[in-house]
Amino acid sequence: MAIVTVNASKSYDVVISPYILRNTGDILKDKFGVKTNCIITDETVDSMYSPVVVESLEKSGHKVVKYVFPVGENSKGAENFVNILNFLASNKLTRSDIIIALGGGIPGDVAGFAAATYLRGVKFVQIPTTLLACVDSSVGGKTAINLDEGKNLAGAFYQPDLVLCDYSTLETLPDHVFSDGVAEVVKYGVIKDEHLFNLAEMNLLKDKMEEVIERCVSIKRDIVNEDERDMGVRQLLNYGHTYGHAIEKASNYTLSHGSAVAIGMCMASKAAYKLGFSDEDITDRLVETLRLYNLPTQCPYDVETLINAALSDKKRQGEKINLVLPKRIGECFLQTIDVKDLEKYFEAGM
């Protein structure tokens, strides 16, 4: 077991251990007392993991209600979000009760935004069941839903009260879902930790799962502690994401987030080297590592399509937009550019 403590606007633990789902009830009882718990999850995760969580909660004396939605990005819209708020109200949850996000990034984002807004804020517990959620989205307090114009355009910074990361759940992930999380692990390696990148490069992630998750969460913890509101150094966590979000939008979200970020990281590394920002060209190592996990590395869209998609990116600030570019593996930097120069950076990344 490993425990990483985040000290942002709210202090909380990220508990990393296999087979702790069965102890959820006692863990929450010890920390919060006996409460009403609303589990928010998708249909796939519900069938696999809700029974053990519900059983554990009820054995510890908690009341449990559950909201289950269809798998996919369509559930991350305003309609489903409002339905969740109405469900919470109809079940008379109070501010002292608990919302539990059980699953990957989408349940975490939607449940977190509901926790932030229902009754102006209720207790929130993340129980991630995908690698992407374990290493990234369950920690740091970003919650959001999608709007018609793009991803994550309505949301709140709302830190969880606890994260229970049971990495035994990763054993049941389809290969392509595991690979989506690998893209985020590789991201952490490139921005802050060459040893972490080396583990991915040597295909040792599954053998070192607790170390990998702890290191990713620790990196994010340090960054969030310094810049919770994403105004400075936290933007390093967007390595590959300015390109990647444009690719996702161009695909009409048929391409997974991890796949889009994988392509985006390759584009950023190419652009950094071609434009003279990198000490070395990391592209070949990056591409070879991502391909070990069957992640795509080539962009299927033209520059004009990507630019149009990128202009709605929430990282845009007026006529400026921030890119994260690598100097070398283990070190990245923020590059603020004029929107009119975006074409140059996208062309250099192709």
N, C-alpha and C positions, 0 to 999 in steps of 0.2 A: 504493500500500500504506500502511496505517496499523497501528500497533502500540500497544495499550493494555496497560499493566502493572498487574496487581492485586497489592497487597501485603496480603493477609489472613494467616491462619495459615500459608498457603503462598503463595509469590510465583510468579506465572505470567504469560505473555504471551497476549493475545488478538490474533491476527494476522488482519487484515481486508484481503482482496485477492481479485480475481477469478482464477479458473483456477489455484488453488494445490492442488486435489485431486491433480493429476498429479505434484506434488512432495512428496506426503505421506511417501513412503518416505525420501527424503533428509533431510527436515526432522526426522523422528523419529530417524533414525540419528545425525544431528549432535547431537541433544539427549540421547538416551538410549542410544545404541549399538544394535547389532543384537539384537532381542528377538523373542519370540513375541507376536503381536498378535491379540487376539480382537475382531473387529468385531461389534457388537451393533446390529441394525437391524430395520426392518420390511420387509414384502414389497414395498411400492411403492418405497421408497428403494433396496432391494437391487437391483432390476432396473435402476435408473437410474444409480446411483453406485458401488455396490460394485465393479463390474469395474475402473474406473479406479483406485480406491484399492488394491484387491488387487494389480493389476499394478504400481503404483508401489512398494508395500511389498516385493513379491517381487523386483523388479529391484534393490532396495537390500539384499537379502540377508535380509530378515525372514521368519520363518515366520508364516503367517496361518491362523487358524481363524475360523469365522463362525457366529453364531447369529442366525437370522432368525425373527421372529414375525409373526402376523397384524396388520394395521393396526387401531387402535382402542383405546378405553379398557379393553376387556376384557383386553388384554395387559398392563395396568398393575396386575394383581392379584398376590396372593401365590403362586398356582400357577405362573405364568410366571416370577416372581422366583426361586422355588426351582429350577425347571427350568434357569434360567441358571446358578445356583450349581453344580448338578450337572454341567452342561456344562463349566464351567471346571475343575472337579475332574477330570472324566474325561479332559480334554485336558492335565491336569497343568501348568496355568499356575502359575508361581511368583510370589513377591512382587515380583520384579524385572521381570516381564512387564507387558504393557500391555492395558488394556481400552479400546476405541475406541467411543464412542457416535456412530453415523452416522445423522443424520436430524433429526427435530423434537423436540418436548418430551417425548414419551413414551419414545422410545429413550434420550434423555438422562437422564430421571429414573430409569428402571429400571436402565440400565447403570451410572449413577452410584451407586445404592444397592448394586448388586452389587459395584462396585469398593470401596466403603466397608466392606463386610462380609466379602467373600471373603478368607481368610487375614488378617483384621483390617486389610485395606487394601492395595490394589495401585495401580500407576500408572494414571492415567485421563486420556484425551484426548477432548475434545469436538470433533466436526466437524458443526456445525449446518447443515441444508439448508432450513430454513424461516425466514421473517422473524422469527417469534415467538422461535424458538430463538436466532437471531443476536443479537437486541437484548436478550434477557431471560434465558431459561431456561438457556442454556449457560454463563452467567457467574454467579458468586456462591456456588456450592457447595451449593445446596439440591437434595437428591435424595430421592425418595419413591416409594412405591407406594400404591395405594388399598386401603381396607378396605371391608367391607360398609356401614359407617356413614358413609362419606364419602371425599372425595379427600385424598390426601397425608397420611394419618393415621399412617403408619409410614415413617420415613426417617432421614436423617442429614445433618448439615452436612459436606460433603466436597468440598473445592475440587479442580478439575481441575489437572493438571500443564501443560496446554497447551490452547488453543482455536484451531482453524483455521477461520476464517470465510470461506468461498469464496462470495461473494455472486452469482457467476454461476449458482449453483444455483437462485436465486430466479426466474430467467427461466422455469423450467419449472413453477412453482407454479400450480395452479388459482386463479382469482380469489378464491374464497372462503377459501382457505388463506392467500393473501397478505393478505387483509383481516383475518384473525385476528391477524396480526402488526402490522398498522396500529393495531389497538386498543391494543397495548402501546406503540407509538411515541407515540400521542396521550397515553397515560398519562404517559409521561416528559415530554412537553411541558407538560402541566397541572401536574405536581408541581414541575418545576424549570427549564423552558426554553421561554419563549414563542416564540423563534425556531424551535425544532423544531416547535412546534404550528403556527406560520405556514406552514411547509413542507407540512405535512399539509393545512392549510386551503386552500392554493393548488394542491393536487394535484401537488406537485413531488417526492414521495418517491422515485419511480423514477428521476428525473433526478439525484438527489443521494444515491444509495444508500450510498456509502462514508461520506459525511459524516453521514448519518442513523444508520448503525450505530455509527460511532465515537462520536458524541455520546451515544447511548443507553448504550453500554457504559461510557463515561467517567463518566456520571452514576451508574450502578450501581456502578462501581469506587469512586468517592468515598464512597458510602453504605456499601458493604460493608467498606471499609477502616476506617470508623468504628464499624460495628456489625454484625460478621459474624454474630452469633448471633441477630439479629432481636429484640432486646430493647428497642429504642428507635427511632432515626431510620430504620432499615431498613424499619420498618412503613409508611413513606410509600409504598413500592413496592406496597402493597396497595390503592392508590386504585382504587375500583371493584370490589374483590375480595370484600369482605364481602357486599355485595349480589350480586355476580356468582356467587360460589360457591353462595349460596342458590338463585339462579336455575338454575344448572347442576344442582344436586341435585333441584330441583323438576321439572326436565325429564327426570329419570332419565338425565342426561348425553347426551340427544339433541341438545342445543344445544351448539355448540362453545364452547370456553373464551373465545376472542376475542369472540364474539357476546355471551356472558354478561357479560363485563367491559365491553363497550360499553354495554349496558343499565345495568350497575351504576354506571358513571361518570356517566351521565345522571341516575340516581336520586340519587347523592351530591350532584351539583351542585344539583339541585332542592331537596333537603333542606337543604343548607347555606344557600341563599338564603332559603327560606321560614322557617327557624328563626333567621335573623339573624346567621349566622356569616360570610357572604361580603360582600366589599366591592362586588361586582357580580355580576349574574346571568349566568354564562357558559353557561347551558344552550343557548340558541339557537345560539351559535357552535359549541358542542360537537356538538349534534345535526346541524347542517348539514355539519360536517366528517365525521362518522361516516357520514352518508348518501352522501357522495361515493364511499365504498368499499362501499356496499350493506350496511353493518352495521346491525343493529336498534337501536332507541333506546327502545322502549316495552316495559314488562314485561307478559308475558301471564298472570301469576299473581297471586292475591290476597295480601293482607298476611299472613293467618294461615298460608298455605302457606309463604311465605317465612320467617316467624319460626321455624316448626318446623324448617325446613331449616338456618337460620342457627345454631341452638343447638348443632349438632355442629361448628361451624367451629373449626379449631385456633387461630384468633386469640382465641377466648374464653378468659378467665382467671377461673375461678371464676364469680362472678356479675357479672363485668365483660366487656365486649367493646369492641374498638377499631375505630373508624371513621376513615377518611381523608377529610377534607372540604376542598374548595378555597376559598381566600380570593379568588383571582383566577387567571387563567391564568399559570402559572409559579410558583405558591406554594400549597402545601397544608399542612394541620396535622393532628395526631392528636387525636381526640376520644374519650376513654374514657368509656363510658356504662354505667349499670346495665342488666343484661339486661331488667329490667322496663320500661325506657324504650325498648326496641328498636322497639316498635310505633309510637311517635311518629315515629321516624326513617324507618321504612319507609313509613308513611302519607304523610309529607312528601315522599318521593321518588317517589310514584306520579303 
